[in-house]
Amino acid sequence: MRENGKVGRARRARRGARSASALPRYLMSRRGEFRYLLIFALALRLSSVSFGIDAAQSGLDTIVMRDGRLILGQVVREQAGGYSLHTAPTATAPATAQLIPKQQVKFVLYADPRKADSILGIARDRRLAESRTPTVVTVLPTHAFARAIFESAQAAQTSIWITAYYISGGRAPSIKGFYDILRQKAREGVDVVIVSEFGPGTSAFIRNEVMNFAHDLMRDGIQVLFIQEHRVLHKKLIIVDGQKVILGSSNLTTAGTSSSSEMNVEVSDPVFVDSAVEDFHRIRKRARPAEELKY
């Protein structure tokens, strides 16, 4: 049954508060679309996107297209069909009015937080959040994600906790370096734990790939556990030292750190991190070692 009105919204907000990996609590959607804007983030850093000019300082919004192009201008409004944009004039083209189809857009950066609030309804959504304190996050597209997980693992002192749908190695530096660091940290006594998917809802090919690679990791002292339930574990979560969370769409594979079009976030807010830690512990309690799995 669909819940309507304020009561329904409040219930949905409470349900979202139970899981740190329930992204809609933090990354809000108005019509089911994934938004790369933290609902209580007034300051946001974008990694691995070079604009050529400082679009924010010039007061221009930036639409990042899926084909890699950047379109600068003023977003007038967002509608079902796309973004109404007044483009900025260039040396070769005058200013124009365009409708940018949403299916061609990767994400939008608004230069003015007030405009973002007006178009996206951030203030309205913040009222449903558990915390209204502004939080800084770092947005990590694919290559920035690869750098962030390597550097975070390299700096770990006590623990690296991971939930993953798909883990696999490879020779590409983007993923090999990360797993090499995990092996090194495990040898140094850091608590390195990976909980991965191994349920009936996942293809036999992926399960076999995961299991073969997991045995390699376990030989190097990394604890690998598995979720074998009808409900697929699709959470991609990395918690370092109980102080930093990286989560998003990337699998811990060569493709997820190099060639796929991915988006992730890094958050160090204590409330967010504590919620993620609780979520990880709940998953870990349900996980099984390889020898207890059913084939």
Buried (B, 14 or more C-beta within 10 A) or exposed (E): EEEEEEEEBEEBBEEBBEBBBBBBBBBBEEEEEEBBBBBBBEEBEBBBBEBEEEBBEEEBBBBBBEEEEBBBBBBBEBEEEBBBBBBBEEEEEEEEEBEBEBEBBBBBBBBBBEBBBEBBEBEEBBEBBBBEEEBBBBBBBBBBBBBBBBEBBEEBEEBBBBBBBBBBBBEBBBBBBBBBBBBBBBEEEBBBBBBBBBBEEBEEEBBEBBBEBBEBBBEBBBBBBBBBBEEBBBBBBBBBBBBBBBBBBBBBBBBBBBEEEBBBBBBBBEEBBEBBBEBBEEBBEEBBEEEEBEE
